[in-house]
């Protein structure tokens, strides 16, 4: 018989400043760990700091009679806001255990656990671990002998044995209906649908990329829902939220080509036909059969999200990406020939990256834009992930090694905050991004240009100049960029 059954789960804010985005994604990490708790009879309160205006007060109030507070966190601002919540809970006099999980605590469990606002860290896959912690606490028992956790007590840090990866198809479905106002996570997206939501069909990734947290957290293991399970989940989302678009949040959706084919076949056979998009590797797309491409397209696939990262072969090798720039180009050609969009993600500012290697990246982006007919690549800044050789290189190049949990709150892929990222580097990135945006304008850029006469005039000037620069590969003396930037701010 449970003596207390309430569990509070927090997904902290992702950015220090609110980001103006046209969509809001459901907090999948806390949804995932809540599912087994709900199935076991626990009362779970889900709080998303990204969208709930009074989230800090809500966390504090809900913890007054709760069994534990679970905090999910990636490196960066989520740590700051997670600690803010933990401090508020303690200041209010609530002594319930503060249990942290997610990518960052899983990668640095010992450093995380010594923080006074962390009672224990759940490492890696947390669904069963957090459930066992809650069950022990609800019966007045200790939880320190549960597999898969790290804690510090009286100055001694203890890590219990690794927990075996569980079959995620045996976990209950994600309880979207338990979110506060689930409708706010239903998005209108041009490329997918007027009612699009995010969904996760697998965990982990078998690849070894040196900038990524996945191989560190899941040890290069991958688990995917069965096609029947995915179909059941999509049927639930369609019937309960009237979904017509799905953004798969899997780190690597297409690990198993046969599984991807069968999911699409079942979607088409059962009339579950949302527009959808998912992450893929370039080397996967080049190996798919024409039958697979056709089935993916028939089931509503709109876009592949491809992690191209860089146009430098030398940098790709140092990243252990195990692809070539030619693979990225071949994937773009293959997808485009089958009428499926391909959107590439790139990272600038890797430790040791040279100016020539950055130019190789922009040259690759230019070649991709010519193939697909528009510039639709996404640019990010490198942010350090501990535990790999790339992070060690960043330390050698002047990165001040974070010594405690709070120090890790300062890193973001949206901001250039590392020692080798000076203003010249930022300006060059912004200039090339601007020229590509208007040199190879995408559908949304053209649509915005038609909203008013000033927009049309601006688009005409920016497009003419940028097209000339892209065609002639001339990037020097960016006086036009400064002028057009000023004009855009005055519109």
N, C-alpha and C positions, 0 to 999 in steps of 0.2 A: 504494500500500500504506500503510495507516494505521500511524503509529508509536505512536499512543496513541488509544484509542477510547472512553474512559469520560467521560460527561457527568453532572454532578450538578445537579439542579434542585430549588430550595427554594421552597415556599409558606409564608411566615412566618406566625406567629400574628396573628390579626386584632384581638385585644383584650389589654389589659394584665392584666385579671382574667378568669379563665375564665368564660365565659357558660354558664349551665345551660340548655341547649336539648335538646329531645327528638329532634332530628335532627342529622345530620352530613353536610354536602355534600362531594362530591368536588371536589378543587382543579382546576377546569377550565383555568385559565391555564397551569399547567405541563403538564397533560395535552395541551393543544393544541400547544405547541411541542415536546413530546417525540415526537409522532407522526411528523413527517418525519425526525427524527434516527434513530428506530428503523427506519424503512423504508430508510434509507441505511446501516444496519449498525452504528450506534453502540450502545454499551452504556449505557443511561440508568438512573440511580437517581433515583426520585422521593421527596421527603421533605416531609411535611405537618406543619408546626409546630403546627397546630391540634389534632392528635389523637395525634401520636407523642410519648410522654412524654420520651424521651431524644433529642429531635431535634437538639439542639446538638452533643452528642457524635457522633451519627451523621453530621452534616454534616462535622464535622472529620475523622473517620476516613475517610469516603468520598472526601474531597478529596485524600487522600495520594497517590493514583495516578490522579487524574482530569485530564482535558483542560481543563475549565473548570467554574466554578460559576455557574449562572444563578439569579438571584433575582427573583421577581415581586412587585411591590409596588403597593398603593394608598396614597393619603395616609393618614396615621394610624399606629397602632401597628405595622403591618407594616414600616414603615421602621425603627422601633426594633429589632425583632427581626431584620430583614435585616442591619442594621449589626452587631448582636451576633454573628451568624453569620460575617460577613465578618471581623470583628476576631479571632474565635476561630481562623479558618482561617489568618490571617496570623500570629497568635501561635504557632500550631503549626509555623510555618515553611514552610507550603505557598505557593508562589508562582504558582499557576495564575491565569489571568485571572478577575476577578470581573465578570460581565456582568449588568447590571440591565435589567429591562423591566417592562411593566405600565403602568397608567394614570398614576401619578405621574411616573415617569421620562420617560414619553412627553410629558407636558405641560410639564415643566420639565427638559429634557435637559441644558441647559448648567449649571444650578445643581446638578443631581444629579451630573454627571460630574466636577466639581471636588473632590468628596469623595475623600479618600485611599483609601477602601475601595470605590471604583468605578473599574474600568478602562475600561468602555465602557457606553453606554446603547443599547439597541435601541428605536427609536421605532415606535410604532403596531403594526401587524400584524407579529408576530415570527417566524412559522413558518419562512419561507425565510431571513430574515436570520440567525437563530441557527444554522440549518443551515450556511450558508456560512461563518460564523465558525468553527464546529467543523471543517468540512472544511479550511479554511486552516490552522488550528492543528495539526490532525492530520498535516499534511504539512510542518510546520515553517515555514509561511509567515505573513506578517503579515496582519492582517484590517482594517487602517485604511482601505482603499480600498473597502470594501463599502458599498453603498447602505443608507441607513436607520439609521445609527448616529451617535452623538455621543461624543467622547472628549476628554480634556484631557491634553496631554503638554508637559512643560517650561513650564507656565504658559499654554499656548495651547490654547484650546478649538476643536475642529473638528467641524462637522456635515456629513456627506457628503450627497449628493443624496437627496431623498425617494424611497422605494421605492414602486413602483406597487402598488396593492391587488390581491392575487391572488384568483382564484376559489377559495373555500374548499371547494367540492365536489370539487376535485382533491386536497385534502389527505387523508391517510389518516385512518381513523376514530380516535376517541380510545381509547387503550389502557388502559381501566379495569383490565384484568388485571395491569398493571405496578405498580399501587398496592400498598403494603403492606397486606395484609388488606383486599381490596376489599369484603368483606362488611360492614365497619363503615360503609360509605357507603350501605347499603341500609336505608331508614328505614320505620318504621311511622307513617303519617300518617292521621289521622282522615278528612280530606276526600278523600284520594287513595287510597292502597293500603297494604297491610301490607308491601309491598316496593317502596318508592319511591326513585328516584334522580334526580339532576339531570343535565341534558343541554343542549347548546347547538346550535341549528340555524342560527344566523346570527350575523353580526358587524356592529356599527355601528348607526346610526340616522340617518334623514334629518332629524330635527327639530333645533331650535336652542335648546333649553332652557338658560337661563343658569346654572343650578346644577349641571349635569350634565357629566361628563367625556367622554361619547361624542362630541359634536360637535367637541371639541378633539382627540381622539385619532384619530378616523376621518374627520374633515373632512366630516361629514354624509353620508358614503357608507354604503351598506348592501349586504351580500352575504349571500345565503341559500342553504343547501343545496337541491338539487332535491328534489322529493317522493320520487323513487326512492331518493335517498341517505338521506333521513330514515327512510324505511321500512326500509332495510337496517340502519341503525344501531339502530333500535328492535328489529328482529328479533334482532340480536346481543345486546342487553341482555336481551331476554326469554329467549333460549336459554342465555346464559352465566351470568346472575345471577337468573333466574326473576323478573324485574321485573313488577309489576302496577300500578305508578304512575310517572308521569314529571312532574317539575317542570322546564319549559323555562326556562332561565336567560337567554334572549335579551333584550337591552335592549328590543326591540320586535318581537315575534314576528309581528304581524299587519300588517306594512308592505304586503304584497301579499295581498289578499283571495283572489285566484284560487289562489295557492300554498297558502294555509292550507286552502282548500276541498279542493284536490287531495290534500294530505297526509292530511287526515281521510278522504277517500274511499278512498285506498289502505289506510289503517289498517283501515277497516271491511271493505273487500273481502278483505283478506288475514288477517282475524281477529286482527290486532294491536290489542288493545282495552284498553290500560291506562287507568285514570283519570288525567287530566292537567290541568295548569294552565299558564298562560302570561301574560306581560305584554302589556297592550294600552293604547291611548289611548282616552279616552272618545269622541273624535270619530270613531274607527274604528268603534266598536260602533254608534253611531247611524247609520252609513252601510251597515252590512252588510245584505244581503238576508235574507229569512226562510229561503230555501234554505240559505244559508251557516250561519245559526244552527242549523238542523236537522241539517246534516251535522256541524258541530262537536259538537253534543250526541250524535249517533249514534255518533261515534268515541270518546266517553268524556270529553269536556271537562267538568270539574267547576267550574272557577273561572277568571275573568278577574282578573288583578292590574292595577289601574288606578292610574296616577300622577295623582291629583287635585291634590295639592300644597297648595292653598289655596282658601278660599271667597271670596276677594276678587278681583273683576274687575280692579281697579287693580293688585294684586300680580301676577296672572296676566299682565297686559300687560307689566309690568316684567321678568318672568321669561322673556318671549318663549315662553310656553307654547302660545300659539295655540289656546286653548280658552276656553270660558266655564263658569261654575259650572252653568249650565243644561245644558251637555253632559254633565257628570258625573251629574246627576240623570236625564237622558234615558237615558244608558247603563245606569244601575242599573235603571230601569224595563224597558228592552228586554231586558237579560240575564235579569232575574227572570221576565219574562213567558214566556221560553223555558226556564225551569227550570234556568238556569245561575247559579251564585253569582258575585258581584262583590265583590272585596275592594279597598278604596281605600287608597292610601298618601298621607299628608299630612306636611308639613314645617312646623314652627313655629320662629320666631326668625329669619326672613329679615332681612337688613339693612334698616332703615327700616320694618319692619312695625309698624303701630300696634295699640293695644289693640282698636280697633274692627275692624280687619282680622282679628285673631285670633278675635274673637267671630263674625265672618262665617264663618270656617272651621268653628268648632264648630256654628254653625247649619246649615251645609251637611251636616256629619256627622250631625246630628240628623235632618235630612230624609232622608238616605240610609238611616239606620237604620230609619226608619218604612217606607220602601219595601221593604227587603229583610227586615225583621222581626227584625233583631238588630244589635248593634254589632260589626262585624268590621273596622273601619278600623285601620290601623297608623300610629302617630305616631313621628316622628323629629325630631331637632333639626337645624337647618341647620349644615353644616360647610363651610368655604370650599374652593372649587375655583378655583385661579388661572387667569388668562387670559381673564376675561370682565368685563363691566361690574358685575355683582353683587359680585364680589370687590373691585373698585376701590371700590365703595360701602362695603363692610365695612372697608376700610382707612380711609376717611374718617370712619367712625363709631367708630374707636378700636382696630380690630384691629391688633395689632403684627405688621407684615409679617415673615414668616419669612425669615431671611437665609441659611439653609443647610439642607441635607437633614435634619439632626437636628431642627430646629425644627418640621418638618412632622409629626413623629411624635405630636404632642399633640392632634390633631383627631379627633373622632369624632361620628357622627350619634347615638350613644347617650348622649352626655354634653353638658351645656350648659356650655361653657367659653369662650364669647365674651363680650366686654365688656358687651353689652346684655342678657345672660341672667342676671339676678339671682335671688335666692332666691324673691322674690315671683312672678316669671315662672314658675319651675319648679313652685312650689306650685300655681299656678292651672292649669297644664297637667296636673299629677297629679290634681288634684281633679276636673276635668272628665272626664278619662280614667276615673277611678273611677266617677263617677256614670253615665257612658255604659255602662260595662261591666256594671253591675248594673241600670241602667234599661232596657236593651235586651239582656238576657243571651243569649249565643250558646249553641249546643249544648254545646261543651266546658265552658263555665262552669256550665251546669245539671248536666252529668255530674259535675263535681267536687263540686258541692253535695250530691250524694246519697251520697257516700262515707262519711259519718259523721253522727251526730246533731249535734255541734258545727258541722259544715259546713252542715247544713240550717238550723240556727237562725241562723247568721251570714248565710247567703244570704237568708233571709226578711227579716231586719232591713235588710240593705244594699239589697235589691231594693225594698222598700217605700219607703224614704227616697229612693232614687235615682229611682224611677219618678215620685214626686211632683215632685221637682226638675225632671226632664226634661219632664214634662207642663206644668208652670207656668213653665218657663224661669227658675227662681229659683236663683241661684248664690251669693248672699251669705251671710255668717255660716256658714262651713263647719265649725261645731263638730262636727257629726255625722261629717264626714270624719276629723277628728282622732281621735274616739272609735273609729270603726270601724277605722282604721288600727292603733290600739293593740290592739284586740281580735284583729285578724288576726295580729299578731305573736305573740300569746300562744297561739294555737290549736296 
